[in-house]
Amino acid sequence: MEKKSLLKKSGLYLIGNMSSKVLTVILIPIYAYYITTETFGRYDYAVTLINIIIPIAFVAIWEAILKFLLSGSEEDKKKIITSSVVFTTIASLIMVLMASVYFYFNSVDIGYKGVFVVMLVVQGFSQVWQYYARALKANVVYVQAGITATVVNFCSIIICVCIFRFELFGLYISQLLGQIAVLLVIERKVKVLKYVNKNNLDLSIIKNMVKFSAPLVLNLVSLWLLSGFGKIIIVKYLGSAENGLYSFAIKFSQIIMVFGSVITMALIEEAISTKNKPGFPQKFSKTIEKLFEIFQMLGIVALPAIFVFYELIGKTDYYESRLYVPILIAYSIFMVMATNVGSIFQVINKTNIIFITTILGSAVTVAISYIGIQTFGIYAVLVGQVLGALIMMLLRYFVTKKHIAICFNFKPIVFRLLIFSAVAIACLKTGLFVILIVAAVTVGASAFIYRKLIKNSLCQVRKKLRK
């Protein structure tokens, strides 16, 4: 793959990802003032269930769609698309039937179960259609669909939640309309259905696609255990209101995760292109250490800014969730670094190690969360997530050392972790005035440390503007 082509695609995906995360930031104060913690907890719980059910119900068929379409001939495309559309339709019907039977015999605290089932189907098809766009090399359309969904979702929330005060129903409808927008945009521009013809149906293709994608479901479920399992047991043992507090607090750390995922893409690309050059292990080590520094500094700077926001919403029910923010920020940093360290396994074709370390990290998260939830409440989930991500990162580091000669200097990492802890304590134990001082100090210190980088970046921007 050409380097410019890969960078172009990464840039497009960054735009698409950032649009949804910018929406997340904008919606935080709306959630704080218009949605109760219990309602938000039920909504986030429902979204978590959807994200768990869909990969299992559809056997992550989109992964096979991407693989088979990119490597298939023009004639094969018709068979692959027809066969996968038929499989997706049958899978959705089975999912609807099973969900209906389950809801009939069991009580689930999600509300509007009929709408929930429709959301399952639409989001499943939306996911598949997005991969059709990517596989058919309509990457711009893929991004346009994501941005359109973001706009539709935001406008729907303003109308349904802020104006008409539909609360949970408004959140559901907004989510549903956003996913429908994805489908409509992609179908209008890519015209996936034009490939569908009953004469192109090939059961052997369906069998091969399922055989390819089925093992990937395990990895997707394992990743969910690190992030979504906590929400499930919080709802089960503590209730929707507590899950609302947890879900609100985790929104801030998710922003760091997005930046981390983008950097990981660039890191993998750079590692692949330089793996055979002299001094690669040393350069890779320095890169990872620098990334660790950047994300730790980002966390240190972000903490007081987040706490200033919490002081502004001090009269809302969500104010209590500020206690969880430092631990969740630490969790996001460890997760990002675990992913970055693990990127080397894609370079040396040892992807099974990624899966194994993910399973082990997930097992730690699940065990600590489940054992401690009734005694320590949400803190059991928070500690479980941090330790799970930390163990996963360390496991990947020590396994990596067996394959390439990397070596980290952990002293500055621990030192910055202590500074992060001190900033967190200062923000938690003081008021707005002190938090503002801490914010000024952290921003000033970061600006001084990275003054050369900032200066060079500004010079580059100035040169581009002059052109």
NORMOLIN-V728825 format. One record per residue. RES is the residue in one small letter. OMEGA is omega in radians with two decimals (none if undefined). Layout:
RES OMEGA
RES OMEGA
//
This chain:
m 3.13
e -3.11
k -3.12
k 3.13
s 3.14
l 3.13
l 3.13
k 3.12
k 3.12
s 3.12
g 3.12
l -3.13
y 3.08
l 3.12
i 3.14
g -3.14
n -3.08
m -3.14
s 3.14
s -3.13
k 3.02
v 3.08
l 3.12
t 3.14
v -3.11
i -3.06
l -3.09
i 3.10
p 3.09
i 3.06
y -3.07
a -3.02
y -3.04
y -3.08
i 3.08
t 3.14
t -3.13
e 3.13
t -3.13
f 3.10
g 3.12
r 3.13
y -3.12
d 3.08
y 3.12
a 3.12
v 3.10
t 3.11
l 3.13
i -3.11
n 3.08
i -3.01
i -3.00
i 3.13
p -3.14
i -3.09
a -3.12
f 3.12
v 3.14
a -3.02
i -3.13
w 3.10
e 3.10
a 3.12
i 3.14
l -3.10
k -3.03
f -3.12
l -3.13
l -3.09
s -3.09
g 3.11
s 3.13
e -3.14
e 3.13
d -3.08
k -3.13
k 3.14
k -3.11
i -3.11
i 3.12
t -3.10
s -3.12
s 3.07
v 3.11
v 3.13
f -3.13
t 3.13
t 3.13
i 3.13
a -3.14
s 3.11
l 3.10
i -3.14
m 3.12
v -3.14
l -3.12
m 3.12
a -3.14
s 3.12
v -3.12
y -3.14
f 3.14
y -3.07
f -3.08
n 3.10
s 3.13
v -3.03
d 3.11
i -3.12
g 3.06
y -3.04
k 3.11
g 3.11
v 3.12
f -3.14
v 3.09
v 3.10
m 3.10
l -3.09
v -3.08
v -3.13
q 3.07
g 3.11
f 3.11
s 3.12
q -3.14
v -3.12
w 3.08
q 3.12
y 3.00
y -3.14
a 3.13
r -3.09
a 3.11
l 3.06
k 3.04
a -3.04
n 3.11
v 3.11
v 3.10
y 3.14
v 3.12
q 3.12
a 3.12
g 3.14
i 3.10
t 3.12
a 3.13
t -3.14
v 3.14
v 3.14
n -3.12
f -3.13
c 3.13
s 3.12
i 3.10
i -3.10
i -3.00
c -3.06
v -3.06
c -3.07
i -3.06
f 3.07
r 3.12
f 3.10
e -3.04
l 3.12
f 3.11
g 3.10
l 3.13
y -3.11
i 3.13
s 3.09
q -3.11
l -3.13
l 3.09
g 3.14
q 3.07
i 3.11
a 3.10
v -3.13
l -3.08
l -3.13
v -3.10
i -3.12
e -3.13
r -3.04
k -3.11
v 3.13
k -3.13
v -3.03
l 3.12
k 3.12
y -3.01
v 3.10
n -3.07
k 3.14
n -3.12
n -3.13
l -3.11
d -3.09
l 3.13
s 3.08
i 3.10
i -3.14
k -3.12
n 3.14
m 3.12
v 3.11
k 3.13
f -2.99
s -3.07
a -3.14
p -3.11
l 3.11
v -3.13
l 3.13
n 3.12
l 3.12
v 3.13
s 3.10
l 3.10
w -3.12
l 3.12
l -3.03
s -3.02
g -3.09
f -3.14
g -3.12
k -3.13
i -3.08
i 3.05
i 3.10
v -3.08
k -3.01
y -3.05
l 3.09
g -3.08
s -3.12
a 3.11
e 3.09
n 3.07
g 3.10
l -3.14
y -3.09
s 3.10
f -3.10
a -3.06
i 3.12
k -3.10
f -3.12
s 3.14
q 3.11
i 3.09
i -3.14
m 3.14
v 3.09
f -3.14
g -3.12
s 3.13
v 3.13
i 3.12
t 3.10
m 3.14
a -3.12
l 3.13
i -3.14
e -3.13
e -3.13
a 3.14
i -3.08
s -3.07
t -3.01
k -3.10
n -3.13
k 3.13
p 3.08
g -3.11
f -3.13
p -3.13
q 3.13
k 3.12
f 3.12
s -3.13
k 3.12
t -3.14
i 3.11
e 3.13
k 3.10
l 3.09
f 3.12
e -3.10
i -3.10
f 3.06
q 3.09
m 3.07
l 3.10
g -3.14
i 3.13
v -3.07
a -3.05
l -3.13
p 3.11
a 3.11
i -3.13
f 3.02
v 3.09
f 3.14
y 3.09
e 3.13
l 3.11
i -3.04
g -3.10
k 3.13
t 3.14
d -3.05
y -3.07
y -3.12
e -3.06
s 3.10
r -3.12
l -3.07
y -2.99
v -3.10
p -3.13
i -3.14
l 3.06
i 3.10
a 3.10
y -3.11
s 3.12
i 3.13
f 3.13
m 3.12
v -3.11
m 3.06
a 3.11
t -3.13
n 3.08
v -3.13
g -3.13
s -3.12
i -3.11
f 3.04
q -3.14
v -3.07
i 3.07
n 3.08
k -3.05
t 3.10
n 3.12
i 3.09
i -3.13
f -3.11
i -3.13
t 3.07
t 3.11
i -3.11
l 3.10
g 3.11
s 3.14
a 3.10
v 3.14
t -3.10
v -3.09
a -3.11
i -3.13
s -3.06
y -3.11
i -3.01
g -2.99
i -3.08
q 3.14
t -3.03
f 3.08
g -3.08
i -3.10
y 3.09
a 3.11
v -3.12
l 3.13
v 3.11
g -3.14
q -3.13
v -3.12
l 3.10
g 3.13
a -3.14
l 3.14
i 3.11
m 3.13
m -3.11
l 3.09
l -3.13
r 3.13
y -3.08
f 3.06
v 3.12
t -3.13
k 3.14
k -3.09
h 3.06
i -3.02
a 3.07
i 3.13
c 3.13
f 2.96
n -3.02
f -3.10
k 3.12
p 3.09
i 3.12
v 3.14
f 3.12
r 3.08
l 3.09
l 3.09
i 3.10
f 3.14
s 3.13
a 3.10
v 3.13
a 3.14
i 3.13
a -3.13
c -3.12
l -2.99
k -3.07
t -3.14
g -3.03
l -3.07
f -3.14
v 3.13
i 3.10
l 3.10
i 3.11
v 3.12
a 3.13
a -3.13
v -3.11
t 3.12
v 3.13
g 3.13
a 3.13
s 3.12
a 3.13
f -3.12
i -3.07
y -3.08
r -3.13
k 3.13
l 3.13
i 3.14
k -3.14
n 3.13
s 3.12
l 3.11
c 3.12
q 3.12
v -3.13
r 3.14
k 3.14
k 3.12
l 3.13
r 3.11
k none
//
